């Protein structure tokens, strides 16, 4: 059986960042991930799954040495963010902070690729191109992988997503629900210069969003009832474009459709993040309504927090110290994650009702927020993670 200081189950964005951070702290790390990121091709069309990376997440990626690789591939800074409904509008700008940009829109596959490239350079990391099969016995960090390998570690980190097998095998429960709506993501090439704005319009059927990418590429996100999303997804490119042009606001310039995909919207929160010598991070611990694109940023906050708690390596010789470190991590991260999850639910439910008093209040709120001055700046900084 191969032994490591830390085992990270799941090597996507959050898991890869966690593994890299611990390797840079001179831990020996095993990464268990069956799906290797594809090599970057400069002439490839953008991945349909993208994330809005906050300033705090960029700082983490810089510290991990992955940001330089991302910039060498492709990133899109956005300097303006707008939210509106029927003439009631709030605009956030980088100049208000002041900052160079509010954040970056980046393809998920490229974030994983950049992290993987740096991981490949570390002698402290071993990548197992396999998945978790089972624990050798309960309450231990000895596991068998799907390729037959047996590995163990002083600490096991579950970073294997919303359907986490680690969480299930550890017997950690979840609470949450599926939202009534789904989201349709549409990758497009616009007939306009590169945009520096991301926007979201709320209508009775659900929000519609524009996420700029690079060189005129963009991602459109359309929330709607599940049946309507499946109908839209099945349309031809020309028919889908017609539906989008009829439904989306005038701010959307002309475009060509490249690809589309739909995904359900769900919220779930693990009943606990820590059990014995194992801990959950990212979507394995919490999934959030993607309304404001904060899911990955929360996962990266988990990574940064856990790196801080594990910086003192003395826990390797003391199960008690490890338990204290993991408890501190959960005490710090659970309230912040819950706050963001609840805030997204409030926004989602507030904008999902057509009850007249609520409609009037939310439009008044958007108008007031436009002129909120210091309060609006503080909200912007919080969303940026600064």
C-alpha positions in Angstrom: 0.0 0.0 0.0 1.4 3.4 -1.0 1.3 6.0 1.7 1.0 9.8 1.5 0.5 12.7 3.9 -2.7 13.8 2.1 -5.0 12.1 -0.4 -7.3 14.3 -2.5 -10.2 12.4 -4.1 -11.2 14.5 -7.1 -8.8 16.4 -9.4 -11.1 18.9 -11.0 -10.7 22.7 -10.3 -11.1 22.7 -6.5 -9.4 19.4 -5.9 -6.4 20.2 -8.2 -6.0 23.6 -6.4 -6.1 21.9 -3.0 -3.5 19.3 -4.1 -1.2 22.0 -5.5 -1.5 24.2 -2.5 -0.6 21.3 -0.1 2.3 20.2 -2.4 3.7 23.8 -2.2 3.6 23.3 1.6 5.8 20.3 1.1 3.3 17.6 1.8 3.3 14.4 -0.2 0.0 14.3 -2.1 -2.0 11.7 -4.0 -4.6 13.0 -6.4 -7.3 10.5 -7.5 -9.0 11.6 -10.7 -10.0 9.4 -13.6 -10.6 12.3 -16.1 -7.4 13.9 -17.2 -7.8 17.5 -18.6 -7.4 17.7 -22.4 -4.4 19.6 -23.8 -5.0 23.2 -24.7 -5.5 24.0 -28.4 -5.4 27.7 -29.2 -7.7 27.3 -32.2 -10.4 25.4 -30.2 -13.8 26.9 -29.6 -14.5 27.7 -26.0 -15.8 25.2 -23.5 -19.5 25.7 -22.7 -18.9 25.5 -19.0 -17.3 28.7 -17.7 -16.8 30.4 -14.3 -16.7 34.0 -13.1 -13.5 34.1 -11.2 -13.3 36.7 -8.3 -10.3 38.8 -7.3 -9.8 36.5 -4.3 -9.8 33.4 -6.6 -7.3 35.0 -9.0 -5.0 35.7 -6.0 -5.1 32.0 -5.0 -4.4 30.9 -8.6 -1.4 33.4 -8.7 -0.1 32.0 -5.4 -0.4 28.5 -6.8 1.5 29.4 -9.9 -1.4 28.6 -12.2 -2.5 32.1 -13.2 0.5 32.6 -15.6 -0.5 29.4 -17.5 -4.1 30.7 -17.7 -3.1 34.0 -19.1 -1.0 32.2 -21.7 -4.2 30.4 -22.8 -7.1 32.7 -22.6 -9.0 34.7 -19.9 -11.6 37.5 -20.2 -11.6 40.3 -17.7 -14.9 42.1 -17.1 -15.0 45.6 -15.8 -18.8 46.1 -15.7 -21.7 44.1 -14.3 -25.3 45.1 -14.7 -28.5 43.7 -13.3 -32.0 44.9 -14.3 -35.7 44.3 -14.6 -38.2 46.5 -16.5 -36.3 49.7 -16.3 -35.0 49.2 -12.8 -31.3 48.7 -13.1 -28.1 48.5 -11.0 -24.6 48.8 -12.6 -21.4 47.9 -10.9 -18.1 49.1 -12.4 -14.5 48.5 -11.6 -13.9 52.3 -11.5 -16.2 52.5 -8.5 -13.9 50.3 -6.3 -11.4 51.3 -7.8 -9.9 48.2 -9.5 -8.6 47.1 -12.8 -11.5 44.7 -13.3 -14.3 43.1 -11.3 -13.3 39.6 -12.2 -12.6 37.2 -15.1 -14.7 34.8 -17.1 -12.7 31.6 -17.8 -13.5 28.2 -19.2 -13.6 25.5 -16.5 -11.5 23.1 -18.6 -8.7 25.7 -18.8 -8.7 26.3 -15.1 -8.3 22.6 -14.5 -5.7 22.4 -17.3 -3.6 25.2 -15.8 -3.6 23.6 -12.4 -2.7 20.2 -13.8 0.3 21.6 -15.7 1.7 23.0 -12.5 0.9 19.8 -10.6 2.9 17.9 -13.2 6.0 19.8 -12.3 5.8 18.9 -8.6 7.7 15.9 -7.3 5.5 16.0 -4.2 2.4 14.9 -6.2 1.4 11.6 -7.7 -1.7 11.5 -9.9 -3.7 8.3 -10.0 -5.8 8.1 -13.2 -8.6 6.2 -11.5 -11.6 6.7 -9.3 -12.4 5.7 -5.7 -13.7 2.2 -5.4 -14.1 1.8 -1.6 -12.5 2.2 1.8 -10.6 -0.9 3.0 -12.4 -0.5 6.3 -14.5 2.2 7.9 -12.9 5.0 9.9 -9.6 4.7 8.1 -8.0 6.6 5.2 -7.0 3.3 3.4 -8.8 3.1 0.1 -8.9 0.9 -3.0 -9.1 2.6 -6.4 -10.9 1.4 -9.5 -7.6 0.4 -11.0 -6.8 -1.9 -8.1 -4.3 0.5 -6.4 -4.3 0.7 -2.6 -3.3 3.9 -1.0 -3.5 5.5 2.4 -2.9 9.0 3.9 -3.0 10.8 7.2 -5.7 13.1 5.8 -8.3 12.4 3.1 -9.9 15.3 1.3 -13.1 14.8 -0.6 -13.2 17.1 -3.6 -15.2 14.9 -5.9 -18.2 17.1 -6.7 -21.9 17.3 -5.9 -22.4 13.5 -6.2 -19.4 12.9 -4.0 -18.6 9.2 -3.5 -16.4 10.1 -0.6 -19.2 11.8 1.2 -21.5 8.9 0.6 -19.0 6.3 1.8 -18.2 8.4 4.9 -21.9 8.3 5.7 -22.2 12.1 5.7 -25.8 13.3 4.9 -26.9 16.3 2.9 -29.9 18.7 3.0 -31.1 20.6 0.0 -33.4 20.6 -3.0 -33.7 20.8 -6.7 -35.0 24.1 -8.1 -38.0 24.1 -10.4 -36.0 25.7 -13.2 -33.0 24.5 -15.2 -30.4 26.4 -17.1 -29.5 26.3 -20.8 -26.0 27.4 -21.6 -25.3 28.5 -25.1 -21.9 29.1 -26.5 -21.9 31.9 -29.2 -19.6 33.9 -31.4 -20.8 37.5 -31.5 -20.6 39.9 -34.4 -19.1 42.7 -32.3 -15.9 43.7 -30.7 -14.8 42.1 -27.4 -17.1 43.0 -24.5 -16.0 43.9 -21.0 -19.5 43.6 -19.4 -21.4 40.7 -18.0 -25.1 41.3 -17.4 -28.3 39.6 -16.1 -31.9 40.5 -16.9 -34.7 39.2 -14.8 -38.1 38.3 -16.5 -41.1 36.3 -15.2 -39.8 33.0 -16.7 -36.3 33.4 -15.1 -33.1 35.3 -15.5 -31.0 35.6 -18.7 -27.3 36.3 -18.6 -24.5 37.2 -20.9 -20.9 36.2 -20.0 -18.1 37.5 -22.3 -15.2 35.2 -23.1 -12.5 36.3 -25.6 -12.2 37.4 -29.2 -16.0 38.0 -29.4 -17.0 34.6 -28.0 -19.5 34.6 -25.1 -21.7 32.3 -23.1 -25.5 32.9 -22.8 -27.3 31.4 -19.8 -31.1 31.1 -19.9 -33.1 30.0 -16.8 -36.5 28.5 -17.5 -38.9 25.7 -16.6 -37.4 22.2 -17.2 -39.8 21.4 -20.0 -39.1 24.6 -21.8 -35.3 24.2 -21.5 -35.5 20.7 -23.0 -37.6 22.1 -25.9 -35.1 24.9 -26.5 -32.2 22.5 -26.3 -33.7 20.3 -29.1 -34.2 23.2 -31.5 -32.0 23.7 -34.6 -29.4 26.4 -34.3 -31.4 28.8 -36.5 -34.6 28.2 -34.5 -32.8 28.5 -31.1 -31.2 31.8 -32.3 -34.7 33.1 -33.2 -36.0 32.2 -29.7 -33.0 33.9 -28.0 -33.3 37.1 -30.0 -37.0 37.3 -29.2 -36.4 36.7 -25.5 -33.1 38.3 -24.7 -32.7 42.1 -24.2 -31.6 44.5 -26.9 -28.1 44.6 -25.3 -27.4 41.3 -26.9 -25.6 41.9 -30.2 -25.9 39.6 -33.2 -24.3 36.2 -32.9 -23.8 32.6 -34.2 -24.6 29.6 -32.1 -21.7 27.1 -31.5 -23.0 24.7 -28.9 -25.5 24.3 -26.1 -26.0 22.2 -23.0 -28.5 22.2 -20.1 -28.1 21.5 -16.4 -30.3 21.2 -13.4 -30.2 23.8 -10.6 -29.8 22.5 -7.1 -28.7 23.4 -3.6 -27.2 21.0 -1.2 -25.2 21.3 2.0 -23.4 18.5 3.8 -24.5 17.9 7.4 -20.9 18.1 8.4 -17.6 18.8 6.6 -15.4 16.7 8.8 -15.4 13.2 10.1 -12.5 11.4 11.7 -9.4 12.2 9.5 -11.4 13.2 6.4 -12.8 16.5 5.2 -15.0 17.8 2.4 -14.3 20.8 0.2 -16.0 22.5 -2.8 -19.1 21.0 -4.3 -18.7 17.8 -2.2 -19.5 20.0 0.8 -21.9 22.5 -0.8 -23.6 23.3 -4.1 -25.2 26.6 -4.7 -27.7 28.2 -7.2 -25.3 29.5 -9.9 -27.3 32.7 -10.2 -24.2 34.9 -9.4 -21.5 32.5 -10.4 -20.1 32.0 -6.9 -19.8 28.2 -6.7 -16.2 27.9 -7.7 -15.2 31.0 -5.7 -16.6 29.3 -2.6 -14.6 26.2 -3.4 -11.4 28.2 -3.7 -12.2 29.9 -0.4 -12.4 26.4 1.1 -9.0 25.6 -0.4 -7.4 28.8 0.9 -8.8 28.3 4.4 -7.7 24.6 4.7 -4.2 25.5 3.4 -4.0 28.0 6.3 -5.1 25.5 8.9 -2.7 22.8 7.7 0.3 25.1 7.3 1.8 23.8 10.6 2.9 20.3 9.8 2.9 19.1 13.4 -0.6 17.6 12.8 1.1 14.8 11.0 2.2 13.4 14.4 -0.9 14.3 16.3 -4.5 13.2 15.5 -5.7 15.6 18.1 -4.0 18.6 16.3 -5.4 17.4 13.0 -8.9 17.3 14.5 -8.5 20.8 15.9 -7.4 22.1 12.5 -10.3 20.5 10.6 -12.7 21.8 13.2 -11.4 25.3 12.8 -11.8 25.0 9.0 -15.4 23.9 9.3 -16.2 26.7 11.8 -14.8 29.3 9.4 -16.2 28.0 6.2 -19.7 26.7 7.0 -21.2 30.1 8.0 -19.7 31.8 5.0 -20.9 29.1 2.6 -24.4 29.1 4.2 -24.6 32.9 4.0 -23.9 32.9 0.3 -26.2 30.0 -0.4 -29.0 31.7 1.5 -28.4 35.0 -0.2 -28.7 33.4 -3.6 -32.0 31.8 -2.5 -33.4 35.1 -1.4 -32.5 36.7 -4.7 -33.8 33.7 -6.7 -37.2 33.6 -4.8 -37.6 37.4 -4.8 -37.2 37.5 -8.6 -39.3 34.4 -9.2 -42.6 35.8 -7.9 -45.0 38.1 -9.8 -46.8 39.2 -6.6 -47.3 42.9 -7.2 -46.0 44.3 -3.9 -42.9 42.1 -4.2 -42.4 43.2 -7.8 -42.6 46.8 -6.8 -40.2 46.4 -3.9 -37.5 44.6 -5.9 -37.6 47.2 -8.7 -37.4 49.9 -6.1 -34.5 48.1 -4.6 -32.6 48.0 -7.9 -33.2 51.7 -8.4 -32.0 52.5 -4.9 -29.0 50.2 -5.2 -27.9 52.1 -8.3 -27.4 55.2 -6.2 -26.3 53.4 -2.9 -22.8 54.8 -3.1 -20.6 53.3 -0.3 -23.1 50.4 0.2 -22.9 49.4 -3.4 -19.1 49.5 -3.3 -19.1 47.3 -0.2 -21.3 44.7 -2.0 -19.0 44.8 -5.0 -16.0 44.2 -2.8 -17.6 41.3 -1.0 -18.5 39.6 -4.3 -14.9 40.1 -5.5 -13.7 38.5 -2.3 -11.7 41.5 -1.1 
